[in-house]
Amino acid sequence: MRTIDIFVSSFPDVQKEHVVAGQLIRSAAAEFNLAINVHYSNPRRGSGEQGGSIGRKDFADESALVLSACFWEYPEREENDFLEIPNTGLYDLVICILGSRLGTILAPQCVMPDGSRPKSATDYEVGWALYQSMQTPGCPALHLYRSRAIPAAPLEPREQRENLYRPRDAVQEFCGAWEREIGIGFRECCHDFQGLEEFEDLFRKHFREFLARRLSPAIPSGKTTRKVPYSGSNPFRGLDFFDFQHSAVYHGRTRAVGEVFDVLKAQAAAKKPFLLVLGPSGSGKSSLVRAGVLPLITQGATPAGTGPWRC
């Protein structure tokens, strides 16, 4: 069995983007007819490896090409016994999704390629990915997605406002330091986005191009069409609504999904975790909630903690 190994890291402030990235990876696996194997660091998403396929059915075949994805999520707060993370230089593709935070301090055994201590887990991820790509050009590929959306912050008290923006300044300084050291090579790895819809478009484009290059090296850059027999879920539902299990093929309403999640998050913070979605008959309300919003909030991006779900 041959694998294409992918590492995806994220933080609690980019939960939506993390879930969308997972959906896009699964969707691309189906499009390119690949089996997929997933590992989560977050126990709420499942422990250890989860095998399965929405593409190829011959997952156990020794000649099968498997997309192996590691989704690494950093906790809301730093933990005393945290953290040892995988060496990103061992992957084929490294993806970092950043908002207003950098990774926590790592265990002593996690050092940079030059033997120094990393300033953060994100520093470690980027450092090893860039170092290895210099030894084996293009592998791993590195994509760093950075949210440029300005978080809502109270004007008063001043201390609370500064505490909110201080980590964001650290992200800016982190990117600036790597750009000064690496130059254009690092700038080409960085992609800014304002909202969830823009992130989805960027991620889909870059990930499909990556897979097309890995699977068809002879295809010139920019020409990434690779027609394969599609064996995933039917993306056309006719008059039926899209449900939870169709989230990997449900698309086109990402902006609305993000808006619903943000409002629900604000409602939860106000101790009123209720949201009513209104619209004309046949406008897609059920699909929006069932295939868009519910997968988002039940796959680790919940704005209101754990508890029973009813729909």
Backbone bond lengths (Angstrom), bond angles and torsions (degrees), N, CA, C in turn:
res aa  C-N    CA-C-N  psi(-1)  N-CA   C-N-CA  omega(-1)  CA-C   N-CA-C  phi
1 M - - - 1.457 - - 1.528 109.93 -
2 R 1.314 116.95 125.70 1.454 122.10 177.39 1.528 109.28 -100.40
3 T 1.324 115.66 147.29 1.462 118.71 -176.33 1.523 111.50 -128.07
4 I 1.319 114.81 151.65 1.461 123.33 165.76 1.518 105.03 -110.46
5 D 1.326 117.00 110.81 1.463 121.91 -171.56 1.527 111.05 -94.61
6 I 1.331 115.33 129.46 1.460 122.17 -175.94 1.522 109.40 -126.84
7 F 1.323 116.29 137.00 1.467 122.30 176.85 1.525 107.91 -119.64
8 V 1.338 116.65 125.63 1.468 121.93 -179.82 1.521 108.40 -125.66
9 S 1.327 117.40 120.26 1.462 120.48 178.63 1.521 109.97 -115.86
10 S 1.345 115.20 149.28 1.461 119.70 -179.69 1.522 109.54 -158.14
11 F 1.338 114.42 176.27 1.456 122.38 -175.85 1.529 109.36 -130.50
12 P 1.334 117.82 165.16 1.466 119.82 -177.84 1.522 114.22 -58.23
13 D 1.339 118.52 -27.29 1.463 119.36 -178.06 1.525 113.03 -80.54
14 V 1.326 117.91 -3.08 1.468 121.07 174.03 1.535 109.11 -126.66
15 Q 1.325 115.71 42.55 1.467 121.09 -179.63 1.525 111.60 -61.42
16 K 1.333 116.16 -43.61 1.469 119.68 -178.29 1.517 110.41 -59.70
17 E 1.316 115.93 -46.31 1.461 120.23 -178.67 1.523 111.08 -63.32
18 H 1.327 116.61 -37.01 1.465 120.82 179.23 1.529 110.92 -61.16
19 V 1.327 116.25 -46.94 1.462 120.15 -179.01 1.525 110.69 -66.16
20 V 1.334 117.16 -42.42 1.464 120.57 178.65 1.525 110.50 -61.86
21 A 1.332 117.29 -40.11 1.469 120.51 177.68 1.525 110.54 -59.57
22 G 1.333 116.70 -43.17 1.459 119.90 178.46 1.516 112.30 -62.48
23 Q 1.330 116.45 -40.98 1.460 120.19 178.76 1.526 111.16 -65.14
24 L 1.336 116.72 -40.28 1.464 120.39 -179.87 1.525 111.53 -67.56
25 I 1.327 116.91 -36.86 1.466 120.14 177.74 1.522 110.13 -64.48
26 R 1.327 117.17 -43.79 1.464 120.28 178.19 1.528 111.16 -65.49
27 S 1.322 116.08 -40.09 1.459 119.65 178.60 1.524 111.20 -63.15
28 A 1.347 116.72 -41.98 1.465 120.39 178.79 1.523 111.05 -66.65
29 A 1.339 116.78 -34.89 1.466 119.62 177.32 1.523 110.48 -60.18
30 A 1.336 116.19 -41.41 1.459 119.97 177.87 1.521 110.72 -67.56
31 E 1.327 116.51 -42.00 1.466 120.59 -178.93 1.521 111.82 -62.00
32 F 1.338 116.72 -41.05 1.460 121.07 -178.12 1.529 112.26 -93.80
33 N 1.332 116.06 8.22 1.466 121.29 175.39 1.530 112.47 60.46
34 L 1.337 115.92 47.37 1.456 122.04 -179.07 1.523 110.70 -113.06
35 A 1.319 116.11 141.42 1.461 120.04 167.97 1.524 107.58 -71.82
36 I 1.325 116.62 156.37 1.463 119.53 -178.44 1.521 109.97 -134.74
37 N 1.331 114.92 138.84 1.456 122.78 178.08 1.521 107.20 -126.61
38 V 1.329 117.51 127.66 1.459 121.36 -171.24 1.523 110.96 -121.39
39 H 1.333 115.63 137.87 1.463 122.09 174.52 1.520 108.22 -125.36
40 Y 1.338 116.34 131.77 1.464 121.65 179.74 1.531 110.38 -114.18
41 S 1.324 116.03 138.71 1.463 119.20 172.25 1.520 110.68 -82.76
42 N 1.325 116.83 -23.66 1.458 122.69 -178.79 1.524 109.67 -84.57
43 P 1.339 119.44 114.27 1.467 121.03 -177.47 1.520 113.55 -62.79
44 R 1.342 118.01 -21.29 1.461 119.96 178.02 1.524 111.75 -67.05
45 R 1.315 116.19 -23.26 1.463 120.08 179.84 1.522 111.83 -91.68
46 G 1.321 117.12 -5.04 1.464 120.65 -178.49 1.507 109.06 124.48
47 S 1.301 117.14 145.65 1.458 121.27 -177.95 1.512 110.62 -96.01
48 G 1.326 115.34 140.77 1.457 120.49 174.82 1.508 112.73 67.96
49 E 1.318 115.63 -155.76 1.452 121.19 -175.77 1.526 110.67 -86.33
50 Q 1.332 114.21 143.02 1.446 120.88 176.14 1.511 108.03 -122.76
51 G 1.308 116.17 107.69 1.456 119.91 179.23 1.511 110.33 -84.56
52 G 1.295 115.03 158.69 1.450 119.48 178.05 1.501 109.33 163.74
53 S 1.290 116.75 174.68 1.453 119.07 177.87 1.503 110.28 -154.96
54 I 1.313 115.71 138.38 1.448 121.17 168.56 1.514 107.65 -113.42
55 G 1.312 115.79 5.71 1.450 121.81 176.45 1.514 108.88 -116.38
56 R 1.334 117.20 -106.61 1.459 121.43 -177.96 1.525 111.02 -64.01
57 K 1.309 115.39 151.88 1.460 120.89 178.07 1.522 111.90 -104.10
58 D 1.343 117.29 -6.73 1.466 120.24 -177.35 1.518 110.05 -98.26
59 F 1.351 115.55 54.40 1.462 121.51 -175.05 1.524 111.91 -59.57
60 A 1.330 117.60 -33.80 1.466 121.02 -176.55 1.519 112.67 -85.55
61 D 1.315 118.24 -5.84 1.459 122.04 -179.11 1.524 109.46 -65.82
62 E 1.338 117.03 130.17 1.463 121.01 -178.07 1.524 112.22 -61.21
63 S 1.327 117.66 -27.21 1.460 120.80 -178.77 1.523 112.35 -89.52
64 A 1.342 117.27 -2.56 1.461 120.50 -176.70 1.525 110.51 -68.65
65 L 1.319 115.54 144.94 1.455 121.95 174.73 1.519 107.58 -100.12
66 V 1.324 116.40 120.47 1.461 121.81 -173.16 1.519 110.26 -114.75
67 L 1.320 115.45 133.95 1.453 121.85 173.79 1.523 107.32 -85.29
68 S 1.330 117.62 111.69 1.460 122.37 -176.83 1.525 108.98 -108.55
69 A 1.332 116.52 111.67 1.463 121.21 -173.60 1.523 111.30 -113.72
70 C 1.324 115.96 130.96 1.466 122.78 174.72 1.525 108.05 -109.39
71 F 1.333 116.65 114.99 1.460 121.77 178.55 1.528 108.70 -99.47
72 W 1.321 115.27 111.43 1.461 120.28 -175.73 1.521 109.31 -107.55
73 E 1.333 115.75 118.08 1.460 121.19 -178.56 1.524 110.06 -115.13
74 Y 1.320 115.56 128.14 1.461 120.29 177.71 1.526 109.63 -84.88
75 P 1.330 117.37 146.09 1.468 120.56 -176.12 1.523 111.72 -73.06
76 E 1.337 114.49 165.58 1.463 120.99 179.54 1.522 110.73 -61.94
77 R 1.340 116.13 -39.43 1.465 120.95 -179.43 1.524 109.69 -125.53
78 E 1.323 115.44 151.18 1.456 119.80 178.30 1.522 110.02 -67.97
79 E 1.327 115.45 143.42 1.455 121.42 179.79 1.523 109.62 -113.36
80 N 1.321 115.37 148.08 1.463 119.98 -175.01 1.522 112.72 -64.22
81 D 1.333 117.40 -33.94 1.458 120.57 -176.79 1.530 112.44 -98.48
82 F 1.296 117.24 20.14 1.452 122.98 -175.31 1.511 107.95 -102.83
83 L 1.243 123.01 133.10 1.435 128.05 28.87 1.513 107.71 -173.45
84 E 1.304 116.75 143.66 1.452 122.21 169.79 1.519 107.25 -120.60
85 I 1.321 116.08 124.27 1.459 119.74 -176.05 1.525 109.89 -118.35
86 P 1.330 117.42 162.75 1.464 120.20 179.81 1.528 111.77 -62.52
87 N 1.313 115.53 153.80 1.465 121.42 174.94 1.524 108.11 -77.89
88 T 1.317 116.81 113.94 1.463 120.48 -175.26 1.525 113.02 -68.55
89 G 1.325 117.48 -15.53 1.456 119.98 177.46 1.515 113.26 -67.95
90 L 1.341 117.08 -11.24 1.462 121.37 -178.36 1.526 112.61 -91.84
91 Y 1.331 117.29 0.63 1.463 121.00 -177.10 1.528 110.90 -102.20
92 D 1.333 114.87 166.22 1.463 120.92 176.17 1.521 111.73 -89.27
93 L 1.325 116.19 -27.98 1.463 121.88 -179.75 1.516 108.70 -143.77
94 V 1.333 116.32 129.96 1.463 122.33 178.35 1.524 108.03 -118.50
95 I 1.329 116.02 126.13 1.460 122.21 -177.91 1.519 108.64 -123.93
96 C 1.322 117.37 123.28 1.463 122.85 176.29 1.528 108.02 -115.43
97 I 1.326 116.93 125.39 1.463 121.85 177.99 1.524 107.42 -109.38
98 L 1.326 116.06 114.99 1.461 121.39 -173.76 1.522 111.49 -115.92
99 G 1.328 115.10 143.38 1.451 121.92 172.22 1.512 108.48 -121.76
100 S 1.328 115.31 -97.05 1.464 120.75 -179.15 1.522 112.58 -116.27
101 R 1.334 117.14 17.87 1.458 119.35 -176.19 1.514 111.53 -139.69
102 L 1.337 113.82 154.80 1.457 121.99 170.55 1.522 108.13 -113.49
103 G 1.323 116.19 163.10 1.456 120.77 -179.29 1.517 112.49 -62.41
104 T 1.322 116.01 159.52 1.451 122.78 -177.84 1.531 111.56 -72.49
105 I 1.331 115.74 175.76 1.460 120.90 175.21 1.528 108.60 -71.87
106 L 1.328 116.42 139.87 1.462 121.19 -174.56 1.524 112.54 -95.79
107 A 1.320 114.38 168.02 1.460 121.47 175.56 1.530 109.68 -63.60
108 P 1.343 117.93 154.49 1.473 121.19 -176.14 1.518 114.34 -57.35
109 Q 1.327 117.79 -29.47 1.467 119.38 -177.46 1.529 113.03 -74.21
110 C 1.321 117.49 -10.94 1.470 121.02 178.02 1.528 109.07 -90.37
111 V 1.312 116.23 106.49 1.463 121.06 -178.19 1.523 109.58 -123.79
112 M 1.326 115.50 161.77 1.454 121.85 178.31 1.530 110.01 -74.89
113 P 1.332 118.13 166.99 1.468 120.69 179.53 1.525 114.05 -55.23
114 D 1.345 117.60 -29.37 1.464 119.92 179.89 1.522 112.55 -89.65
115 G 1.348 117.17 5.70 1.456 121.34 178.44 1.512 114.80 90.72
116 S 1.325 118.21 -6.20 1.461 121.52 -179.85 1.528 110.78 -79.41
117 R 1.321 116.04 166.69 1.461 120.99 178.76 1.524 109.68 -84.74
118 P 1.328 118.49 133.14 1.464 120.17 176.61 1.526 110.59 -70.58
119 K 1.324 116.01 147.08 1.460 120.04 178.48 1.526 111.84 -74.29
120 S 1.310 116.26 -23.66 1.462 121.45 179.14 1.516 108.66 -159.77
121 A 1.324 116.66 169.96 1.460 120.37 177.22 1.523 111.11 -64.24
122 T 1.332 116.92 -34.73 1.465 120.04 178.01 1.517 110.51 -65.92
123 D 1.314 116.80 -38.12 1.461 121.65 175.77 1.531 110.19 -59.15
124 Y 1.319 115.77 -42.22 1.468 122.06 178.59 1.530 110.97 -64.52
125 E 1.314 116.93 -45.79 1.467 121.30 179.98 1.525 111.18 -58.50
126 V 1.325 115.61 -52.04 1.466 120.69 -177.10 1.524 110.89 -67.21
127 G 1.336 116.56 -42.02 1.460 120.50 -177.64 1.515 113.09 -59.37
128 W 1.328 116.79 -47.33 1.465 119.69 -178.54 1.522 112.00 -72.20
129 A 1.328 117.43 -35.73 1.466 119.89 178.09 1.524 110.67 -64.19
130 L 1.332 117.13 -44.65 1.467 120.50 -179.84 1.525 111.32 -68.50
131 Y 1.326 116.52 -40.23 1.467 119.80 179.95 1.522 110.74 -61.49
132 Q 1.342 116.53 -47.64 1.458 119.44 -177.77 1.522 111.52 -67.80
133 S 1.333 117.37 -34.26 1.464 119.78 179.72 1.523 111.61 -67.61
134 M 1.333 116.74 -21.40 1.465 120.03 174.93 1.526 111.11 -78.52
135 Q 1.336 116.17 -28.59 1.464 120.11 178.06 1.529 110.83 -79.58
136 T 1.313 116.26 -39.80 1.474 122.60 178.33 1.522 106.92 -126.18
137 P 1.328 118.07 87.33 1.468 122.69 -171.64 1.527 113.89 -46.01
138 G 1.341 113.56 125.82 1.457 119.87 177.38 1.510 115.33 86.66
139 C 1.314 118.31 -3.24 1.468 121.35 -178.48 1.533 110.10 -137.24
140 P 1.313 118.03 113.75 1.460 125.13 4.58 1.533 112.45 -81.74
141 A 1.334 114.80 154.74 1.458 120.10 168.31 1.529 107.18 -77.12
142 L 1.321 116.68 145.56 1.463 121.10 -178.33 1.524 109.60 -124.08
143 H 1.333 116.01 130.32 1.464 121.83 173.56 1.523 107.94 -130.44
144 L 1.323 115.81 123.34 1.456 121.84 179.04 1.526 107.79 -115.62
145 Y 1.332 116.09 114.32 1.462 121.63 -179.21 1.526 108.75 -101.96
146 R 1.337 115.75 125.70 1.467 119.96 -174.74 1.526 110.05 -123.17
147 S 1.325 116.22 122.26 1.457 120.90 177.60 1.521 110.10 -73.25
148 R 1.327 116.13 128.68 1.465 121.53 177.61 1.522 111.09 -104.49
149 A 1.328 116.88 5.76 1.460 120.29 177.71 1.526 109.08 -65.87
150 I 1.317 116.44 136.60 1.461 121.25 -178.69 1.527 109.11 -85.89
151 P 1.324 117.84 118.77 1.467 119.65 -179.80 1.520 111.25 -69.30
152 A 1.326 116.10 145.26 1.459 120.54 176.85 1.525 108.96 -68.35
153 A 1.324 115.90 128.62 1.467 120.38 -177.50 1.522 109.61 -132.28
154 P 1.317 117.32 140.38 1.466 119.78 177.08 1.528 110.37 -70.18
155 L 1.322 116.52 142.36 1.464 119.75 177.26 1.523 110.83 -71.41
156 E 1.283 116.43 -31.67 1.459 122.23 178.93 1.530 108.74 -134.97
157 P 1.320 119.02 146.16 1.463 126.23 -1.17 1.530 112.23 -75.73
158 R 1.304 115.12 157.38 1.463 121.19 -176.01 1.520 111.73 -59.92
159 E 1.335 117.35 -40.90 1.464 120.80 -177.53 1.524 111.30 -61.26
160 Q 1.324 116.90 -41.23 1.462 120.38 179.69 1.525 110.60 -66.12
161 R 1.330 116.44 -39.67 1.463 120.24 178.73 1.521 111.04 -63.92
162 E 1.327 117.16 -44.39 1.464 121.26 -179.13 1.524 111.45 -67.74
163 N 1.327 116.90 -36.35 1.467 119.83 178.39 1.523 111.61 -64.26
164 L 1.331 116.41 -30.30 1.461 120.15 179.65 1.523 111.45 -73.22
165 Y 1.327 116.29 -39.30 1.463 119.79 -174.46 1.528 113.79 -89.73
166 R 1.325 117.94 -18.73 1.467 119.97 -177.98 1.531 112.38 -59.80
167 P 1.334 120.03 -46.76 1.471 118.89 177.67 1.522 112.65 -62.06
168 R 1.331 116.97 -32.65 1.465 120.15 179.00 1.523 110.42 -66.24
169 D 1.318 116.60 -38.00 1.466 120.38 175.94 1.525 110.40 -63.30
170 A 1.343 116.49 -35.96 1.465 120.30 179.35 1.525 111.02 -64.67
171 V 1.340 117.30 -36.89 1.467 120.87 176.85 1.522 110.09 -63.92
172 Q 1.336 116.23 -42.82 1.462 120.69 178.72 1.526 110.70 -61.88
173 E 1.324 116.88 -43.62 1.467 120.89 179.84 1.526 110.89 -66.55
174 F 1.328 116.86 -37.52 1.463 121.78 177.94 1.525 110.73 -59.91
175 C 1.328 116.25 -49.55 1.469 120.23 -179.46 1.523 110.84 -64.72
176 G 1.333 116.37 -39.61 1.459 119.71 178.92 1.519 112.27 -63.78
177 A 1.332 117.10 -39.36 1.466 120.72 -179.63 1.525 111.19 -65.02
178 W 1.328 117.55 -43.88 1.466 120.17 179.22 1.526 111.48 -68.81
179 E 1.321 116.75 -34.46 1.469 119.09 178.48 1.523 110.79 -66.63
180 R 1.327 116.43 -38.76 1.474 119.34 178.05 1.527 110.85 -66.02
181 E 1.323 116.77 -34.71 1.463 120.13 -177.84 1.524 112.86 -78.86
182 I 1.324 117.13 -42.45 1.467 121.49 -173.72 1.523 112.42 -99.64
183 G 1.336 116.54 -33.04 1.460 120.26 179.63 1.515 112.81 83.60
184 I 1.331 116.04 -139.68 1.459 121.40 -174.07 1.524 112.28 -61.55
185 G 1.327 116.97 -28.99 1.461 120.18 179.10 1.517 112.06 -59.98
186 F 1.342 117.00 -36.14 1.465 120.20 177.72 1.521 110.85 -79.85
187 R 1.330 117.74 -40.18 1.464 120.39 179.76 1.522 111.61 -57.49
188 E 1.330 116.26 -37.59 1.464 119.73 -179.64 1.525 112.41 -68.59
189 C 1.325 117.00 -18.36 1.469 120.99 178.75 1.522 112.12 -85.63
190 C 1.342 117.30 -14.77 1.465 121.57 -172.29 1.523 111.58 -97.24
191 H 1.328 115.52 136.81 1.458 121.29 -179.07 1.530 108.33 -136.67
192 D 1.326 116.65 116.58 1.462 121.42 178.64 1.526 110.25 -89.55
193 F 1.322 115.89 146.92 1.463 120.39 176.27 1.520 109.16 -143.81
194 Q 1.334 115.26 152.57 1.460 120.98 -178.66 1.525 112.93 -98.29
195 G 1.321 116.28 -35.42 1.457 119.85 -176.60 1.510 112.06 -141.83
196 L 1.328 115.25 177.10 1.461 121.09 -175.47 1.526 111.74 -64.11
197 E 1.326 117.10 -38.54 1.463 120.61 -178.90 1.525 111.18 -64.20
198 E 1.338 116.82 -42.50 1.466 120.00 178.67 1.526 110.77 -65.81
199 F 1.336 116.53 -39.78 1.462 119.75 176.46 1.519 110.90 -59.98
200 E 1.328 116.86 -44.55 1.461 120.95 -179.39 1.528 110.91 -59.07
201 D 1.330 116.40 -45.05 1.470 120.20 -179.13 1.526 111.35 -63.06
202 L 1.339 116.37 -44.15 1.464 120.46 179.79 1.524 111.15 -64.09
203 F 1.322 115.49 -48.64 1.462 120.07 -175.98 1.520 110.65 -63.12
204 R 1.325 117.32 -45.18 1.466 120.16 -179.37 1.529 110.45 -59.77
205 K 1.325 116.54 -46.79 1.463 121.09 -179.01 1.524 111.10 -60.00
206 H 1.332 116.74 -50.47 1.465 120.57 -176.67 1.526 111.53 -66.42
207 F 1.338 117.27 -40.44 1.461 119.28 -176.56 1.524 111.33 -70.58
208 R 1.316 117.25 -40.06 1.461 119.58 177.43 1.527 110.72 -64.32
209 E 1.334 116.96 -40.53 1.466 119.94 177.89 1.524 110.88 -63.05
210 F 1.341 116.34 -40.27 1.463 120.33 178.33 1.522 110.92 -61.50
211 L 1.332 116.83 -48.40 1.461 120.02 -179.40 1.525 111.35 -63.98
212 A 1.320 116.62 -41.28 1.464 119.50 -179.38 1.523 111.02 -61.97
213 R 1.330 116.64 -39.72 1.476 119.61 178.57 1.520 110.92 -67.32
214 R 1.331 117.24 -39.78 1.459 119.94 -178.71 1.525 111.89 -69.88
215 L 1.319 116.39 -35.61 1.457 120.23 -175.73 1.521 112.63 -89.77
216 S 1.321 116.82 -27.14 1.470 121.04 -179.36 1.525 108.70 -136.45
217 P 1.333 118.06 76.32 1.469 121.47 -175.97 1.517 113.58 -57.36
218 A 1.327 117.44 -22.86 1.461 119.46 -176.25 1.522 112.74 -79.77
219 I 1.342 117.90 -12.20 1.460 119.70 -178.81 1.522 109.58 -69.91
220 P 1.333 119.58 126.40 1.464 121.42 178.98 1.520 110.84 -61.76
221 S 1.333 116.00 152.36 1.457 121.13 178.99 1.525 109.60 -59.12
222 G 1.329 117.07 136.42 1.452 121.87 -179.89 1.513 113.47 93.57
223 K 1.353 117.70 -16.40 1.460 121.27 178.47 1.525 108.10 -114.40
224 T 1.326 114.83 87.95 1.461 119.54 -168.80 1.526 113.47 -107.90
225 T 1.326 117.72 10.45 1.458 118.60 -179.66 1.518 110.30 -67.67
226 R 1.308 115.44 127.56 1.465 120.73 178.27 1.518 107.35 -137.98
227 K 1.310 117.32 102.06 1.453 120.81 -176.24 1.522 110.28 -80.54
228 V 1.317 115.55 125.36 1.460 121.32 178.24 1.521 108.07 -134.84
229 P 1.329 117.59 158.13 1.465 119.53 176.01 1.522 109.63 -63.72
230 Y 1.328 117.52 123.40 1.460 121.14 -178.91 1.523 109.51 -85.56
231 S 1.335 116.57 122.35 1.465 120.40 -176.82 1.515 112.16 -123.64
232 G 1.340 117.14 15.46 1.453 120.04 179.20 1.523 111.41 -86.64
233 S 1.353 115.82 -163.28 1.455 120.75 179.27 1.523 110.00 -66.61
234 N 1.318 116.01 148.30 1.460 120.89 178.79 1.523 109.49 -65.99
235 P 1.343 118.64 118.23 1.461 120.27 -177.86 1.522 112.99 -78.40
236 F 1.321 117.92 -2.51 1.460 121.91 -179.38 1.531 108.68 -114.06
237 R 1.333 116.12 114.15 1.463 121.03 -173.34 1.522 113.07 -100.67
238 G 1.331 117.52 -1.94 1.452 119.05 -177.77 1.516 110.53 63.93
239 L 1.324 116.64 -125.99 1.465 121.14 179.27 1.522 112.48 -90.83
240 D 1.324 117.65 -2.89 1.463 120.82 178.19 1.527 110.22 -80.55
241 F 1.328 115.92 151.41 1.463 119.31 177.62 1.529 110.37 -81.96
242 F 1.324 116.04 157.91 1.462 122.13 172.60 1.520 107.65 -81.01
243 D 1.331 116.21 135.88 1.456 120.55 -179.27 1.531 110.02 -113.13
244 F 1.336 114.88 -177.29 1.468 121.16 -175.67 1.525 111.84 -51.39
245 Q 1.332 116.93 -44.32 1.465 120.67 -175.06 1.525 113.12 -71.76
246 H 1.338 117.16 -7.54 1.466 120.48 179.65 1.531 112.17 -99.09
247 S 1.321 117.61 11.10 1.469 120.34 -173.94 1.522 112.77 -59.69
248 A 1.338 117.76 -30.84 1.468 120.28 -177.69 1.522 112.30 -69.19
249 V 1.339 117.54 -23.17 1.469 119.85 -178.78 1.526 111.85 -111.25
250 Y 1.322 117.94 -5.90 1.464 121.40 178.04 1.523 108.48 -77.49
251 H 1.321 117.51 126.50 1.459 120.11 -178.06 1.523 109.77 -153.10
252 G 1.320 115.13 170.48 1.448 121.03 177.63 1.515 114.44 96.52
253 R 1.325 118.41 -7.82 1.473 121.63 -178.70 1.523 111.23 -124.85
254 T 1.315 116.15 27.87 1.463 119.60 -175.03 1.523 112.22 -62.14
255 R 1.332 117.14 -40.33 1.465 119.04 179.79 1.520 110.47 -61.07
256 A 1.329 117.35 -45.27 1.460 121.03 179.84 1.525 111.06 -64.54
257 V 1.335 116.96 -39.90 1.467 120.57 177.87 1.523 110.15 -59.94
258 G 1.335 116.60 -45.78 1.458 120.72 179.16 1.514 112.16 -63.11
259 E 1.333 117.07 -39.61 1.463 120.73 179.73 1.524 111.02 -65.52
260 V 1.330 116.80 -42.47 1.467 120.31 178.28 1.527 110.37 -62.27
261 F 1.331 116.40 -43.80 1.464 119.54 -179.72 1.526 110.94 -62.38
262 D 1.337 117.30 -43.86 1.466 120.55 -178.15 1.528 111.29 -63.38
263 V 1.336 117.02 -41.52 1.463 119.96 178.43 1.523 110.35 -66.25
264 L 1.330 116.79 -41.84 1.463 120.22 178.95 1.527 110.80 -63.49
265 K 1.322 116.47 -37.19 1.462 120.47 177.75 1.525 110.63 -64.35
266 A 1.343 116.41 -42.42 1.462 120.18 177.99 1.526 110.60 -64.92
267 Q 1.325 116.93 -39.07 1.460 120.78 177.56 1.527 111.28 -64.02
268 A 1.329 115.95 -40.89 1.464 119.99 179.07 1.523 110.77 -64.10
269 A 1.347 116.48 -40.28 1.466 120.33 178.95 1.526 111.21 -64.29
270 A 1.333 116.16 -29.24 1.462 121.01 179.07 1.529 112.06 -89.18
271 K 1.342 116.67 10.85 1.464 122.78 -179.34 1.534 111.81 64.52
272 K 1.327 116.45 28.86 1.463 121.81 177.12 1.532 108.99 -132.62
273 P 1.327 118.18 64.77 1.475 121.16 -174.10 1.526 112.89 -74.62
274 F 1.325 116.06 66.11 1.466 121.59 179.47 1.517 108.40 -140.13
275 L 1.338 115.53 139.08 1.458 120.21 178.68 1.523 108.51 -145.39
276 L 1.321 116.23 131.33 1.460 122.33 179.02 1.523 108.99 -106.36
277 V 1.327 116.54 122.94 1.463 121.92 178.83 1.522 108.17 -99.40
278 L 1.331 116.74 117.94 1.457 122.44 -177.66 1.520 110.83 -113.76
279 G 1.327 115.95 151.50 1.456 120.76 177.08 1.509 110.44 173.72
280 P 1.338 117.19 165.36 1.466 120.69 179.62 1.525 111.39 -62.62
281 S 1.306 115.62 158.48 1.461 120.96 176.25 1.522 110.10 -61.35
282 G 1.340 116.03 132.26 1.461 120.43 179.04 1.511 114.87 83.88
283 S 1.338 117.78 6.25 1.469 120.31 -178.03 1.520 113.00 -83.84
284 G 1.341 117.91 -6.75 1.458 120.38 175.76 1.510 115.25 102.53
285 K 1.341 117.35 19.78 1.463 120.29 -178.62 1.523 111.77 -61.42
286 S 1.336 115.89 -47.48 1.469 119.81 -177.61 1.517 111.21 -62.53
287 S 1.324 117.10 -44.21 1.467 120.70 179.98 1.521 110.74 -64.27
288 L 1.336 116.19 -40.84 1.463 120.56 179.62 1.522 110.92 -57.83
289 V 1.328 115.98 -46.07 1.463 120.42 -176.90 1.525 111.27 -76.04
290 R 1.326 117.16 -46.70 1.462 120.90 -173.10 1.527 112.95 -73.55
291 A 1.326 117.60 -45.29 1.474 120.74 -174.93 1.516 112.93 -98.72
292 G 1.343 117.30 -14.61 1.452 120.07 -178.92 1.514 113.88 -106.60
293 V 1.343 115.76 -60.36 1.465 120.57 -173.08 1.528 112.27 -76.84
294 L 1.335 118.06 -48.05 1.467 120.08 -175.88 1.527 113.40 -59.84
295 P 1.345 119.81 -45.59 1.470 118.08 176.36 1.524 112.26 -59.52
296 L 1.333 116.13 -32.27 1.459 119.69 -179.26 1.520 111.54 -67.81
297 I 1.334 117.25 -46.64 1.463 119.25 -173.82 1.521 113.51 -85.35
298 T 1.325 118.16 -13.85 1.466 119.70 178.93 1.517 112.90 -101.45
299 Q 1.328 117.65 1.20 1.462 120.99 179.43 1.523 110.80 -112.37
300 G 1.332 115.96 42.81 1.455 119.84 175.03 1.503 114.23 96.05
301 A 1.345 119.19 -12.10 1.455 120.81 -178.16 1.522 111.58 -98.67
302 T 1.330 116.61 24.24 1.452 120.05 -176.54 1.527 112.11 -64.55
303 P 1.340 117.49 133.33 1.456 119.77 178.50 1.515 113.10 -86.32
304 A 1.329 117.85 -4.73 1.457 119.59 -172.01 1.514 113.56 -129.78
305 G 1.327 117.90 21.49 1.447 120.08 178.29 1.515 112.34 80.56
306 T 1.335 115.76 -171.02 1.464 120.22 -178.09 1.519 110.41 -86.66
307 G 1.312 116.47 159.77 1.454 120.62 178.98 1.504 110.41 159.88
308 P 1.342 117.26 177.41 1.466 120.26 -178.75 1.524 111.17 -70.98
309 W 1.334 115.25 147.61 1.463 120.80 178.30 1.519 108.52 -114.63
310 R 1.331 116.04 137.05 1.460 121.41 177.13 1.517 108.34 -130.99
311 C 1.323 116.67 135.40 1.464 119.64 176.43 1.523 110.01 -149.55
